[in-house]
Amino acid sequence: MATKKPTAKKTTKSSKDQFGSRKSTGSAKINAALTTKPQSIEDLAKTTGLNTSRVRNHMKWLLDRDHISKTENGYKVKAKRKASK
């Protein structure tokens, strides 16, 4: 009886953006559209071509992880913090 050779594990890692989303996903499109200027969910949906429900859910995900802030005018990326020495 022939023995099977163990299969090689895939070692390729997909590239990710600054928030940890794979670059080929809808989340990455939303992340790329975010700026330091507040934008509404509707504006982000129009920019990315995604529906407002998808954008809203991703905004909640980013808010929960403290990547963005919500203002009365919309959502924006938080300013980068400088590392203390």
Order of alpha helices (4+ residues) and beta strands (2+ residues): alpha-alpha-alpha-beta-beta
